[in-house]
Every structure is written in structure tokens, then in C-alpha cells.
Amino acid sequence: MSNGIAVRNLTLEVGETQIIRDISFDIPAGQITGLAGESGSGKTMTGMSICGLHPKQGRRGGSIAFEGRNLLDLSEREMNGHRGKDIAMIFQDPTASLHPMLRIESQLTDHLRFHEGVSRRAARTRAISLLGSLQVPDPSSALRKYPHQFSGGQLQRIAIASAMICNPKVLIADEPTTALDVTVQAGILRLLRGLCDEFGLAILLVSHDLGVMSAVADTLIVMRHGKIVESGTRFDVITSPQEPYTRALIESLPSVVSPTVDSPAQTSTATRFEAK
């Protein structure tokens, strides 16, 4: 799969516990693939496994194909060459990926210089341009600040900038809006959709909230107890769920409105939910 990820028969065991149970799915380029499920379903660990960030004592099986190679066969050094450069990840808490004692400039530019070998000046120019495109106010000034000097929404945009600085092909977004208020959530989701469309990114959006998924995902995968229980276009999964578990997730949403088609040109359509 060109510039995308193909997961086949993936398993993850930690001790005697099987966290991921023989799952298969694709993360195509130019699409947002939603991975949904309650806490403990294995969705977050699936994203971590793709990035090679699963527990060190964990044992993975199956395959994760990227650019003709199985990521499970790579050494840690080889995986480090891909992680952050070709495959990037953003987290629910942006402070998990940003050092509290370092200025934003060093966190963005050092990352770029390590992977791309560009000059400090070129890296700074790239960082300013990227922060501006991600709607971070006064990018030049932002580079001189520390993480604690930003709001949650701005900090998440900076974390996205850190993930995007090397122009990755795959982006894993783990609950990127959960800690944000509704208005800021919408902005971050629009941002992810725009990045996907503009750069042809393959995005895996991990969330427990099917309302979030319905706003941006092209396809939806529902996990429970480490297994995939349902998958399909977002319209089909939201409007015609086949599994009782999926129906329960949908019914737990605060308010549901009738499905509407985003665009006649799209093959998959979305249900919009009111945010309360």
C-alpha cells in the first residue's frame, strides 16, 4: 500500500494478557481511518504498536506493512529512522510529546535537523511557516516560549506541528481532542481533515467518541476486548450498526441528529452530532 499502512493479523501479548487479538485493517493514504472503542478495548495500544511504542515486554505477531517492509521485523535503530520522520504520533495530552523545560523552537527544529540534516536557519524558517499554517498566533514569538505559556488548544496545535515538521506519510492521532472544550475540538478536527486532504496523509484517529469520528473519518473500525467487531464507511457504521456494542456506543452520545451528506462527490457520508 503506497504511503499507507496495512495491518494483518496483528497480536500483542503482555505477560499472560492478550491485548490485541488477531486484527487486520488498512490505513490508506489520503484518508482518515477512525479506530473507536471504550477504555481497555485495545485501540490506543494498536496505535502505539504501529509506532513501535508498545510496552517493551510486549510480544507482537502478524505484520504491519509500510513501504514494502514489515515494521515488526525492523531493529530498534531501523524503527527510529521511521518514527517521527515517516510515521508520527500525537497524543491526548500534548505535554506527553513536549518537554516542559525546553523552548518550542528547540523542540521543533532539533527534531527536524536530526532527521533531515538541515541547517538551524532552514529549520527555524520551516517551523515558523508550519506554526503559521496551523494557526498558532505569532509563530516567531511562539518559538521563544515554553509549553506552559500556551492554552490547551494552542499546545495541541504545537504538538501537531512537532509531528508534522518532517512531513510524515502516516499520522497516528490518539484521542487528540478529548482534553479540549467543544469549540477547540472542532478546530483541531478541521485541522486534521485539512492536513489529510492537503498532504495525502494516512491518518489513524483513535477515539472513544463516535461523535468525533462522524465529523472527519472516512472509515470506522470498532474494537472491543482487543478484537475488531465492526468496520465500514462512517455512514454505514453510524447509521446502520450491525453489532449491539456499536449501537450502545452510538446511543451513549448526548444528542443525535439526522444524517446528512457532506458532499455529493464523496462516496462516504457523515452523520453530524450536536455538541452539548
N, C-alpha and C positions, 0 to 999 in steps of 0.2 A: 504494500500500500504506500504509494508515493507521498512522503511528508506527513503520513499519518501513522497510527499505531494499530496493530492487530493483536488482540489478546486472545489466546487459545488455551483452554483447559488449565487456567491459572489456579494454583492452590497455594496456600500459605499456612504452615503449621508453626505454632509457638509452643514448645513443650509438648504436652499431650492434647492441646487445643487446636482444632482446625478452624482458622479464622476465615479463610476464603476456600470455597468448595467447588472446584472444577468449573470456573466461569469462562465464557467466551463472548467477546464483543469487539466492535471496531470503533476507533476514534478517527473519523475521516477528516482530511484537510478541508478547511473552509466551512466547517460545521461545528455547532456546539452540541456535544453529547451530554445529556443530563444523567447523573447517577444518583438515585434517590433511595432513601430508606431511613428507618428510625435509628437512634443511637444503638451501636452494637451490631448493626447489620453487616458490617464489613466494608462499607463504601469508602470511608476515609482510608482504611488500610489498603484498599485496592489502588487508590491514587498514590499512596506512599510506596507501594510495591513497584509501580511503574517507574517511579523516580529512583528506586533503589534505596529508599529511606525507611524501609520496614525494620522491625527490631533485628538487631544483629544475630540474635539466637534463632531467628525465624528461618524456616526452610521453605523455599519456593519451588514449585513444579510447574510444568507446562511451558508456555513460551509467550514472550512479549516482543513481537517483531517490529523493528524500526529500521528503515532504510536497508532492508535485506539482512539484518542481523538480529539474533535473539539476545535481547538485553540480559537475560538470565545467564548467558554464557560469558559475559564480559567480566574482566577483573575489576577491582575497585578503582584502579587507576584509569582504566578504559572508560568506566562509567562516569568518573569525574570529568572526563573530556566531553561527555554529552550533557551531563546535568548542569543546568544553569546556562548552557550555550544553545543546545538543540531542544532540550526538554526542561522547562522551567515550572516552578510551582509557587502559588500564592496561598496564604493561609488565612484562617478565620481571624486570627489576631495578628495584625501586621507587625507588631513588635517581635513576633517569633522569627522574622527574617531581617529585622533591622537592629543593629547594635545600638543600645541607648547612649553609649559614650562616644560615638563617632559621628562626625558631621555627615549630612546626607551626601555631600559631594564625594567624599572618600568611599562611601558605601556603594555608590553607583559607578564611579569612574574606576575604582580599583578592580571591581568585578569585570568591567569591560576590558581594561588593559590586560588582565590576566588571561582572558580567553582569546582576545583579538590582537593583542600586541600593539595597540595604537598608542600614540603619544598622549601625554597628560592633557595637552591643549585640545586635541581632537576629541578625547573622551569627555572633556568638560562641555565642549560645544554640542556633542551628541546628547549629553544629559540634560542640558538646558532645553534643547529642541524637544526632547521626549517629554519632559515635565510640562512644557507648554502645551503639547498636543493632548496630554492627559488632564488638562485644565487645572494644574496646580498654579495658584496665583504667584506672580513674580518669581519665575524659576531661578533667576540668578541669585536672588536673596535666599530662596529656599535651600539652595545648595550649601549655604553657610550655617544653616540651622541644625539643631539636633532633633531627634524624633519626638521628644516630649513637647516641642513647641508647636505641634500641629494637632488639629482636630482629628477625630477618628476617621472621618471620610477622606480628609486630605492625606492622612497617613496611609490609608489603603491604596490611594492613587500612587503614592510614592513607592509602596511595596510592589504595585503592578509595574511601575517604571523599572524597578530593580529586576523584576522578572523579564521584562521586555527589552532591556538595554542591549542584549546580544542578538536580538532578532530571532528568537527561538521558533521552531516549527510546531512544537507541541506545548500547550499550557495547561497545567492541572490547577484548577481553582477549587480549593477545599473550603466550603462554607464562607465565601468571601464577603457576604453581606449580613451574616447572622448577627454580628455585634453592632450593626448600624441602624439608625432610625429609618423609617419607611421612605422618606424623601431622598436620603442619601443612598439607600439601597437601589432605588430606581436609577440614579445617576451612574452607579457602579455597573449595573446590569447593562445599561445603554453603552457604557464604555467597552465592556467585554464583547458585546454584539458588534460594535464598530471595529474593534481590533480584529475580530474573526473575519469580518467581511473585507476589510481593507488589506490585510496581510495574508489571507488564506490560512489562518491558524487552525490547527486541530485542537479544540478546547474540550477538556473533560470538566464539567461543572458538577461538583459534588455538593449535595444539599439534602437536608431532611424535608425541605419546604417545596411541595409540588407547585405552590403558587408562584414561587420564584422561577421554577423550571418552565412554567407555562408562558412566562414572559419572553424567554430568549432561546430555549433549547429547540433544536431541530428534531432530535430523537430523545426518547426517555428509556432508561433502564431502571427497574425497581429491584432492589436487593432486600433479602431477609435471611437472617441466620447464615450469612456467608454465601448464599446462593442467589442467582438471578431468577426471580419469579415471574417477571413480565417485562417485555420490551416492545417498542414500536415507535411510530411517529408521536409527537407530543399530543396531537389532536386525538388520535385513536386511543392513546393510553388515558388521557384526561377525560374524554367524553364517553368512551366505551371500555372501561377497565374490565379485564377478564378474571382477575383474581380478587377474592374478598379482601386480602391485605391491601391491595392498591386502592380499592374502594374505600376502605377505612381511612387511608391516608388522605384521600380527597375529601371525605366527609369531615375530617378534622379541621379543614380550612375554615376561617372565620366567616366568609361570605363568598358564594359562588354566583356568577352571572352567566348568561347565555354565551356560548362560544361564538366568536366572530373570526372571520378570515382576515389575516394581516394583509395579504396581497394576493390577487388572483394569479400572480405569476409563481407563487410558492406552492410546492406540492404538499408541504405540511403546514397546518394552520394551528393557531394557538387559542386557548381559552384564556380570557383575561379575568383576573380576580380583583375584587375591591380590596384595598388595604385599609385596615382599621387600626 
